[in-house]
Amino acid sequence: MSEVTSRRIVLQPSGVEIIFAWFQRVIAGYCLLFGILYWIRLIGFYPGPLWRFDLMPVHWQVAAVTLAVFFPFAAAGLWMLASWGPVIWFICAVTEIIMYAGFPDLFGHRPLILFSHFAVALLYVVFRVVIWMQKRPARA
């Protein structure tokens, strides 16, 4: 064996990095589902009152159109493990948090959506910190 091949470093993702990749892909699935649900509301298949675009109040029109575009975009970024995927998801999450926590009289009160966004954000931060801590000793 030559000296060059014996010093070759094999880069393999850690177990946490693999789990983090699957976590992002699961969240991508949820983002795609939420995007489809917003599109269903926009085109009028949703059976609720005022859930067709032309019948929605203006505040719902703005929010629904924004989220119908951003959620599938976030899903694509998260699925591809692109660095911009979590950023777009964060924009969607903040938008829904503002909608449902900041203006419950306009958009309704959805504590489950708020909890899910906070839980996903917390898990994301935990994953990033653990991955950072795993790579830190390798740098020294």
Sequence and secondary structure as in RCSB ss.txt:
>XXXX:A:sequence
MSEVTSRRIVLQPSGVEIIFAWFQRVIAGYCLLFGILYWIRLIGFYPGPLWRFDLMPVHWQVAAVTLAVFFPFAA
AGLWMLASWGPVIWFICAVTEIIMYAGFPDLFGHRPLILFSHFAVALLYVVFRVVIWMQKRPARA
>XXXX:A:secstr
  HHHHT       HHHHHHHHHHHHHHHHHHHHHHHHHHHHHT   STT SGGGS HHHHHHHHHHHHHHHHHH
HHHHTT TTHHHHHHHHHHHHHIIIII HHHH   HHHHHHHHHHHHHHHHHHHHHHHHHHHHH 
